[in-house]
Amino acid sequence: MTIMSFETEEMASVILWVHSLYQQGQFEDAKIIANGILTSEPENAYLHALLASSLHNLNKTDEAIEEYTRTLELLPEHVASLANRGELLLGQGKLREAAADLKKAIELDPEKKDPAANRARLLVQMTAGALQIAKEKGIEAVTQAQEQAKSQLKNG
């Protein structure tokens, strides 16, 4: 079956289906379907965001960053993509780029209601804490703090 083009209602249904797969932890399936639909709907920011998040959960960091970037080209104020790309950039040691994304995500949520912006706030605090630990106790302590932070992020 070839997907040519969608009416708005049909596209909404497909996006909900891909989102449902993602929510169920079926990241590979969500990735495959989103990728397929994007061949005919390349300007759909929400599908790019779903693809990026699926890739993120599949630990395909570089590909996820590319898709978050594409999402942000289409939808510059997508807070979740800013926070997620910032997190991945932090993990790659790209502190300036990460800080820019996290800062923008935080600025877009002055009411502190968006969960992704709140995660960005947490990532900024943890990064600042890691830098303080490094200054006071050395890089070995930072490694330990990073492992604790990863554990906290996975568990909550």
N, C-alpha and C positions, 0 to 999 in steps of 0.2 A: 504494500500500500504506500503510495506517495502522498505526502502532505504538501499540497500546493499553497493554499492560503486559507485563512480562517476569518470567519466573521467574529466580531467582538465577543459575542456570547460563547461561541465555540472556543475561542482562545482562552477566555476566562475559565472554562471547564477544564481545558488541558492544563493550564497553569495550576489549578487546584489539584488535579490528579498528580502532577509532578511534585507539588508541595506535599501532598499526602504521602507519596513514596518517601520523600525526604524525612518527613516527621516520623515515619515508621522505621527509620534507620536503613532504608533500602537505597543507600547512596549511589551504588553502582547503577542501579536501574534508573534512578532520577537523573544521573549524569548522562546516561545513554539517550534517554528520551529528550531531555533538554537540549543536548547537542544536536540531535536529529531535527528537532523543531526549529532550532536557531538557524539551520541552513536556509529555511524559507522565511524566517522572521528574525533577521539579524539585528534589528533595532529594538528588540524587546528587552528592556532593562531588567524586568522581573525574572525572565528566564535566565539571563546572564547571572543574576544574583543567586538563583537556585543552583545553577551549574557551579558557580564559585563556591557556594557553601557545601555542595556535595563533594567537590574536589578537595576542599579544606578537610572535610571529615574523612576522606580517603588518603589523607596525608600527601597529597600531590600539591605541595606548597607553591612551586613556581607557576603551575597552571592555575591554581586558585588565585594567586596574586594577579595574573593576567586577566582573569575573568572579573575579579573585583574592580580592576582598573577599567575594564570595558563597561561595567555597570556604572561606574562613577563618571565615565565620559558621557553616558546617556542620561544619568540621573545624579548630578553632582552632590546632592544633599542626602544621599541614601546613607543614613547613620549606621546601619548594620554593616554595610560594605566598608565604610571608613574604619569602623572599630575592628572588623575582622582582618582587613588588609593591614591595619596598624599592628595587630597582634602577630601576624605572620612576619611582617617586616622586623618587628622586635626580635622574633626568634632567629632571624637571619643576621642580627646585629646591625641592622640599618636604622640606627637610632634617630637620625634626623628625619628620615622619611616617615618612620613610625610615629614620631612625635607630632609631625604635621597632621597626619590622619587622625590620631587620637585627639589632638587639640580641636580639630574641626568638628569631630563627632560630639565632643563635649559642648562646644559653642552652639551647636544646633539644637541642644536640649537644655536650655537654661532652667526649665522647671524640674529637671532631674527625674523625668518620668519614663524615658525610653530605656529599656533594659540594655540595649547595645551601648548606649552612651554611658550608662552607669558602669558597664564592664570596662569601657574605655577609661573611665575615672579610676577604676580599680587597677588597671594595667599601668597607668601613669604613677599611681601611688606605689605600686610594687616595684616599678623601675627606679623610682626615686629612692625607695628603701634599699634596693640592691646596690645602688651607687653609694649610698651612705655606708652600708656594710663593707663594701670594697674599700672605701676610704679608711674606715676604722679597723677592719680586721683582715683585709686582704682578699684576693680573688677567690681563694678556696671557700671562704664563707659565702661568697656570692653564688657559687655553684650549688651549694647546699640550699641557699634561699630560693634559687631558681627551681630546684626540684620540689621544694615545698609549695611554691607558687603554682607549678604545673598541677600538682596534686589537688590544690584548692580549686583551681579552675575546672578540673575534671569532675570534682565532687560537688560543685555548687555553682 
